[in-house]
């Protein structure tokens, strides 16, 4: 095997399509062979891109309230062992788990707060996000549960419902 230079760069949509076609055409995946067919990516890059982002078995749906609670509980138990934690979820990659954890922390969504929402003991409250007061959207609204949301406030909304629970998979590429 020849050693090629592989600068760090994001996979392009064209590379994703090519990688997908190559992997789908193989009965047994040989990452060295995949890398050779890709031409400009090493085996590790190909494997990581496939297993963490492109594999059709990966759960790309929005995280549920229960998954968020489970994630924070597992983090409290194991710490930042993302691969271990990801094995407790239904086809979520370790990258997705870590990124979701970081989103929850950045938004001030701790375990106690999420459990209170789940148990209908608390409605979303005003919190500080990066020094600005804003409203948190009730996660139950995303789960299509009946929820009366508070009226709009004069405060700037720093993120909306989609932003709060969508996951950007290209964050760590």
PERAZI-V441042 format. One record per residue. RES is the residue in one letter. PHI is phi in degrees with one decimal (NA if undefined). NEAR is the number of other ideal C-beta (glycine too) atoms within 12 Angstrom. Layout:
# PERAZI-V441042
RES|PHI|NEAR, RES|PHI|NEAR
This chain:
# PERAZI-V441042
X|NA|11, X|-88.5|10, X|-89.8|9, X|-111.1|16, X|-78.3|10, X|-131.2|19, X|-65.8|10, X|-71.0|13, X|-153.7|13, X|-67.9|18, X|-69.4|27, X|-85.9|16, X|-57.2|13, X|-64.8|14, X|-65.2|27, X|-60.5|25, X|-62.9|16, X|-62.8|25, X|-61.1|35, X|-59.2|23, X|-63.4|17, X|-62.5|27, X|-64.9|30, X|-64.3|16, X|-81.8|15, X|-96.2|18, X|-79.4|8, X|-122.9|9, X|-80.9|21, X|-115.6|18, X|-65.6|26, X|-65.3|20, X|-65.7|19, X|-59.9|33, X|-59.8|31, X|-61.6|18, X|-72.3|22, X|-70.4|32, X|89.0|18, X|-122.3|20, X|-130.9|32, X|-84.8|24, X|-56.7|25, X|-64.5|18, X|-61.9|30, X|-63.6|36, X|-63.0|25, X|-62.1|26, X|-62.1|37, X|-68.9|33, X|-74.0|27, X|-103.8|32, X|-133.4|35, X|-101.4|31, X|-55.5|25, X|-63.4|13, X|-79.8|15, X|-72.0|24, X|-78.2|21, X|-103.2|21, X|-72.4|19, X|-62.0|24, X|-70.2|32, X|-87.7|25, X|-58.7|34, X|-64.8|20, X|-63.5|33, X|-62.4|37, X|-63.3|27, X|-59.1|29, X|-59.9|37, X|-67.1|30, X|-65.1|21, X|-66.7|28, X|-64.6|27, X|-60.6|17, X|-79.3|15, X|-109.9|20, X|76.6|12, X|-79.7|19, X|-99.0|18, X|-63.6|27, X|-64.7|20, X|-62.2|17, X|-62.7|29, X|-63.2|31, X|-69.8|16, X|-88.1|21, X|-113.2|28, X|-78.6|19, X|58.5|20, X|-98.8|36, X|-78.3|31, X|-61.9|27, X|-66.1|28, X|-64.4|37, X|-64.7|39, X|-62.9|30, X|-63.9|28, X|-63.9|41, X|-58.6|36, X|-64.6|22, X|-63.7|27, X|-60.4|31, X|-65.4|20, X|-61.7|20, X|-89.8|28, X|72.2|24, X|-93.5|36, X|-90.7|24, X|-60.9|24, X|-60.6|17, X|-61.2|27, X|-65.6|31, X|-66.9|21, X|-65.3|22, X|-64.9|30, X|-58.8|25, X|-87.6|15, X|57.2|16, X|-95.9|11, X|-148.0|21, X|-100.3|21, X|-55.6|29, X|-121.6|19, X|-67.6|17, X|-135.8|23, X|-95.2|16, X|-124.5|23, X|51.6|13, X|80.5|9, X|-119.5|15, X|-82.5|18, X|-150.2|27, X|-97.7|29, X|-90.2|38, X|-76.4|31, X|-66.8|30, X|-60.1|35, X|-64.6|28, X|-63.0|24, X|-73.0|27, X|-83.8|22, X|62.7|12, X|-89.0|16, X|-74.4|10, X|-141.3|20, X|-93.4|12, X|-83.4|21, X|-65.7|18, X|-65.3|8, X|-60.0|12, X|-109.6|16, X|-79.5|10, X|-78.5|17, X|-69.8|15, X|-83.1|22, X|-80.9|21, X|-154.5|23, X|-108.2|18, X|-55.3|21, X|-64.8|14, X|-64.1|20, X|-65.1|31, X|-117.9|29, X|-78.0|21, X|-123.6|32, X|-91.4|19, X|-76.9|27, X|-94.5|18, X|-60.9|18, X|-108.1|22, X|-71.7|20
